[in-house]
Amino acid sequence: LKMFYDTYYLPAAVKSKRNDTTMPTEKSYFKVWINPEIGHLKFRDIRPIHFENIKNKLLNKGKAPRTLEHCFAIFNKIWSYAKIHDLVNTDSPAKKIDRPKVENARTRFFTKKEAELLLKSLKKRSQQVHDMTLLSLHTGARGRELFNLIWRMVSFENRSLQLRDSKGKPRHVYLTDETHNMLTRLYKDQYSSDLVFKNNKGGKINAVGQTFSKVVKELKLNKGVTDRRDKASFHTCRHTFASWHAQNGTDLYVLKKLLGHSTIQLTERYSHLRVDSLKVASQNFNLSLQNE
């Protein structure tokens, strides 16, 4: 397996586009968890029991179910690539192993006051991190979507962005006055780079960096928070965008489109924030019946 991974799968995966933020993680998971257990085996000798062992080692080390899911998903991709090349003709043995349910949904979002303080503090430390944070708060853009954002994806005339997710699927989001003005300023300041946000060398960035987490710590936005799912991170900006929309009564189907969710179930995590708007809708319906 290790020879196939190094010689065929990994070069193909890197070439195919796997973005800079996921490939290091994939390689690390393979090296630490998959290779020690089955790296020396031939495909025909790999059995479900090997993945039972991998599962137990991960859980005994206190790793989250999500980490286990990632490990199994990486192996399944390797197996599928081998299947394409007729090295195997059966389903991945990892698929036969029961796995703990992943409860990884983040619920934390910033209040308007927290967002205001965050942006104010970031602006003093890094204009670029401030601008990325503002754009995520106002459009729901993921970090990696901002890292890959280029100027031809920006329509100043339509006041919109065309974002692409990790699978290359496009979606349109619309700019607020504040983000439109910010991007207009950036566009005037950039002369040769096609990237909207870039590192010190003019290349593509692959992480927000430490500035954001340092400011979050300074503002004590995670004080007393022990559950990782409730800790403020850059991704909290996207949840904040969705939560504010839900609180404002945005239809969940519309919100699904704005967020680029694959299923409505992913969007329904914000439905509890629409209680007031649902109540108002019910009251309006009641009034319409009385006025007939």
PLY file of the C-alpha trace (Angstrom):
ply
format ascii 1.0
element vertex 292
property float x
property float y
property float z
element edge 291
property int vertex1
property int vertex2
end_header
0.00 0.00 0.00
2.77 2.45 0.94
4.53 1.99 -2.40
1.28 2.56 -4.33
0.50 5.62 -2.20
3.93 7.22 -2.74
4.35 6.28 -6.40
0.89 6.68 -7.87
-1.82 8.02 -5.58
-0.01 10.96 -3.95
1.41 12.49 -7.16
-2.01 12.19 -8.81
-3.76 13.73 -5.80
-1.39 16.69 -5.69
-1.66 17.23 -9.44
-5.45 16.93 -9.51
-5.87 20.12 -7.44
-6.23 19.01 -3.79
-5.82 22.43 -2.20
-2.84 23.39 -0.08
-4.78 23.27 3.17
-5.93 19.65 2.88
-2.96 17.79 1.40
-0.64 18.28 4.40
-3.41 16.91 6.64
-3.98 13.92 4.36
-0.27 13.11 4.31
-0.06 13.43 8.08
-3.03 11.11 8.69
-1.62 8.52 6.31
1.81 8.67 7.94
0.63 8.58 11.56
-2.44 6.32 11.46
-2.77 4.36 8.22
0.78 3.47 7.26
1.87 1.88 10.58
-1.06 -0.54 10.46
-1.32 -1.49 6.78
1.38 0.34 4.82
3.41 -2.87 4.44
0.47 -4.96 3.20
-0.62 -5.78 -0.34
-4.14 -4.71 -1.27
-5.40 -8.29 -1.26
-4.24 -8.75 2.34
-6.01 -5.71 3.78
-8.99 -6.73 5.92
-11.72 -4.95 7.94
-9.97 -6.00 11.17
-7.11 -3.66 10.29
-9.51 -0.72 10.35
-10.99 -1.91 13.60
-7.45 -1.64 14.97
-6.98 1.84 13.49
-10.30 2.92 14.98
-9.39 1.64 18.44
-5.99 3.32 18.37
-7.52 6.65 17.39
-10.25 6.51 20.01
-7.84 5.32 22.71
-5.69 8.36 21.95
-8.72 10.56 22.56
-9.13 11.58 18.94
-12.50 12.92 17.81
-14.83 10.86 15.60
-14.22 13.42 12.86
-10.52 12.45 12.78
-11.53 8.82 12.37
-13.84 9.80 9.50
-10.99 11.64 7.79
-8.63 8.67 8.10
-11.14 6.25 6.66
-12.05 8.70 3.89
-8.39 9.02 2.89
-8.02 5.25 2.65
-11.26 4.98 0.67
-9.88 7.46 -1.87
-6.67 5.44 -2.16
-8.72 2.25 -2.61
-10.93 3.89 -5.26
-7.85 5.03 -7.18
-6.49 1.47 -7.07
-9.86 0.20 -8.29
-9.75 2.54 -11.28
-6.44 0.93 -12.23
-7.81 -2.62 -11.79
-5.68 -3.43 -8.77
-8.78 -4.26 -6.72
-12.36 -5.10 -7.68
-14.19 -4.97 -4.35
-15.43 -2.21 -2.06
-13.08 -0.74 0.51
-12.81 -2.92 3.65
-12.93 0.27 5.73
-16.59 0.69 4.77
-17.51 -2.42 6.77
-16.49 -0.88 10.10
-19.03 0.91 12.28
-17.90 4.35 13.35
-19.03 6.70 16.11
-21.50 9.34 15.01
-19.81 12.65 14.31
-21.30 15.46 16.39
-19.19 18.26 15.02
-21.66 21.00 14.18
-20.48 24.39 15.38
-23.13 26.64 16.86
-21.08 29.65 17.98
-21.61 32.97 16.24
-20.57 36.54 17.02
-22.95 39.15 18.34
-22.98 42.47 16.49
-20.95 44.01 19.32
-18.37 41.17 19.28
-18.00 41.47 15.51
-17.52 45.23 15.78
-14.82 44.84 18.44
-13.15 42.07 16.45
-12.97 44.12 13.26
-11.74 47.20 15.12
-8.93 45.24 16.79
-7.96 43.39 13.61
-7.67 46.64 11.66
-4.98 47.80 14.08
-3.00 44.56 13.58
-3.53 43.56 9.95
-5.57 45.30 7.27
-5.70 42.11 5.18
-6.98 39.90 8.01
-9.52 42.61 8.81
-10.69 42.66 5.18
-10.95 38.87 4.98
-12.90 38.78 8.23
-15.28 41.49 7.03
-15.86 39.66 3.74
-16.59 36.39 5.52
-18.94 38.06 8.00
-20.87 39.77 5.20
-20.91 36.98 2.57
-20.44 33.70 4.45
-17.28 32.91 2.49
-15.10 30.09 3.79
-11.43 30.73 4.43
-10.26 28.61 1.49
-12.73 30.39 -0.80
-11.09 33.68 0.11
-7.60 32.23 -0.36
-8.57 31.27 -3.93
-10.45 34.48 -4.74
-9.20 36.23 -7.88
-10.33 39.51 -9.38
-12.23 38.01 -12.31
-14.52 36.39 -9.73
-15.47 39.87 -8.50
-18.25 41.74 -10.28
-18.33 45.35 -9.14
-21.21 46.06 -11.51
-23.41 43.28 -10.09
-21.98 43.74 -6.60
-21.29 40.02 -6.35
-18.60 37.37 -5.99
-18.38 33.99 -7.63
-16.90 31.62 -5.05
-15.78 28.04 -5.60
-15.83 25.39 -2.89
-13.26 22.62 -2.41
-14.98 20.53 -5.11
-14.95 23.36 -7.61
-18.68 24.03 -7.43
-19.49 27.73 -7.97
-21.94 29.89 -6.07
-22.75 33.57 -6.13
-22.82 35.79 -3.07
-23.70 39.44 -2.96
-21.76 42.34 -1.52
-22.87 44.77 1.15
-21.99 48.44 0.80
-19.10 47.96 3.22
-17.58 44.97 1.39
-18.11 46.62 -2.01
-16.20 49.69 -0.84
-13.48 47.55 0.70
-12.93 45.54 -2.52
-12.97 48.73 -4.59
-10.17 50.09 -2.41
-8.19 46.86 -2.71
-8.60 46.75 -6.48
-7.20 50.25 -6.86
-4.20 49.34 -4.70
-3.31 46.15 -6.61
-1.41 46.46 -9.84
-0.19 43.08 -11.01
-1.61 40.34 -8.80
-4.72 38.45 -9.87
-5.21 37.30 -6.28
-7.43 39.43 -4.08
-5.61 38.31 -0.93
-1.98 37.25 -1.03
1.04 36.55 1.17
4.09 38.77 1.59
5.67 37.28 -1.53
2.60 37.90 -3.65
1.56 34.25 -3.70
-1.55 32.46 -2.52
-2.07 32.22 1.23
-3.22 28.93 2.75
-4.16 30.03 6.26
-5.54 33.12 7.96
-2.51 33.15 10.24
-2.07 33.83 13.93
-3.32 37.41 13.96
-6.97 36.37 14.08
-6.52 33.89 16.94
-4.37 36.37 18.89
-7.04 39.06 18.67
-9.74 36.56 19.68
-7.62 35.73 22.72
-7.01 39.40 23.56
-10.74 40.11 23.41
-11.39 37.02 25.57
-14.00 35.75 23.14
-13.27 32.18 24.21
-13.07 32.84 27.94
-14.69 29.98 29.83
-15.47 28.04 26.64
-14.36 24.40 26.87
-16.21 22.72 23.99
-14.15 23.05 20.81
-17.35 23.43 18.78
-18.19 26.61 20.68
-14.77 28.23 20.41
-14.48 31.28 18.18
-12.37 30.73 15.07
-12.24 32.27 11.61
-14.96 29.84 10.51
-17.20 31.44 13.14
-17.49 34.38 10.73
-19.34 32.15 8.27
-21.64 30.87 11.02
-22.23 34.47 12.05
-23.31 35.42 8.53
-25.77 32.51 8.49
-27.03 33.19 12.02
-27.64 36.88 11.37
-29.54 35.99 8.20
-31.67 33.46 10.09
-32.40 35.96 12.85
-33.43 38.43 10.16
-35.98 35.94 8.82
-34.17 34.80 5.67
-35.85 31.75 4.14
-33.82 28.59 4.82
-33.82 27.59 1.15
-32.39 31.00 0.22
-29.83 30.68 3.03
-28.86 27.22 1.73
-28.06 28.77 -1.65
-26.11 31.64 -0.09
-24.01 29.24 1.99
-23.49 26.70 -0.79
-24.78 23.83 1.35
-25.26 20.53 -0.45
-28.38 19.64 1.56
-31.05 21.59 3.42
-30.24 19.52 6.53
-26.95 21.40 6.89
-28.82 24.70 6.83
-31.44 23.58 9.33
-28.97 24.00 12.18
-29.89 27.70 11.99
-33.65 27.13 12.02
-33.96 27.65 15.79
-32.82 31.24 15.29
-35.88 31.92 13.15
-38.37 31.37 15.99
-39.35 35.04 16.11
-39.82 35.28 12.34
-41.91 32.10 12.35
-44.05 33.57 15.11
-44.55 36.77 13.11
-45.45 34.75 10.01
-48.04 32.80 12.01
-49.50 36.01 13.41
-49.72 37.52 9.92
-51.45 34.38 8.66
-53.92 34.60 11.53
-54.65 38.24 10.66
-55.18 37.37 7.01
-57.82 34.82 8.00
-59.60 37.36 10.17
-59.64 39.96 7.40
-61.28 37.71 4.82
0 1
1 2
2 3
3 4
4 5
5 6
6 7
7 8
8 9
9 10
10 11
11 12
12 13
13 14
14 15
15 16
16 17
17 18
18 19
19 20
20 21
21 22
22 23
23 24
24 25
25 26
26 27
27 28
28 29
29 30
30 31
31 32
32 33
33 34
34 35
35 36
36 37
37 38
38 39
39 40
40 41
41 42
42 43
43 44
44 45
45 46
46 47
47 48
48 49
49 50
50 51
51 52
52 53
53 54
54 55
55 56
56 57
57 58
58 59
59 60
60 61
61 62
62 63
63 64
64 65
65 66
66 67
67 68
68 69
69 70
70 71
71 72
72 73
73 74
74 75
75 76
76 77
77 78
78 79
79 80
80 81
81 82
82 83
83 84
84 85
85 86
86 87
87 88
88 89
89 90
90 91
91 92
92 93
93 94
94 95
95 96
96 97
97 98
98 99
99 100
100 101
101 102
102 103
103 104
104 105
105 106
106 107
107 108
108 109
109 110
110 111
111 112
112 113
113 114
114 115
115 116
116 117
117 118
118 119
119 120
120 121
121 122
122 123
123 124
124 125
125 126
126 127
127 128
128 129
129 130
130 131
131 132
132 133
133 134
134 135
135 136
136 137
137 138
138 139
139 140
140 141
141 142
142 143
143 144
144 145
145 146
146 147
147 148
148 149
149 150
150 151
151 152
152 153
153 154
154 155
155 156
156 157
157 158
158 159
159 160
160 161
161 162
162 163
163 164
164 165
165 166
166 167
167 168
168 169
169 170
170 171
171 172
172 173
173 174
174 175
175 176
176 177
177 178
178 179
179 180
180 181
181 182
182 183
183 184
184 185
185 186
186 187
187 188
188 189
189 190
190 191
191 192
192 193
193 194
194 195
195 196
196 197
197 198
198 199
199 200
200 201
201 202
202 203
203 204
204 205
205 206
206 207
207 208
208 209
209 210
210 211
211 212
212 213
213 214
214 215
215 216
216 217
217 218
218 219
219 220
220 221
221 222
222 223
223 224
224 225
225 226
226 227
227 228
228 229
229 230
230 231
231 232
232 233
233 234
234 235
235 236
236 237
237 238
238 239
239 240
240 241
241 242
242 243
243 244
244 245
245 246
246 247
247 248
248 249
249 250
250 251
251 252
252 253
253 254
254 255
255 256
256 257
257 258
258 259
259 260
260 261
261 262
262 263
263 264
264 265
265 266
266 267
267 268
268 269
269 270
270 271
271 272
272 273
273 274
274 275
275 276
276 277
277 278
278 279
279 280
280 281
281 282
282 283
283 284
284 285
285 286
286 287
287 288
288 289
289 290
290 291
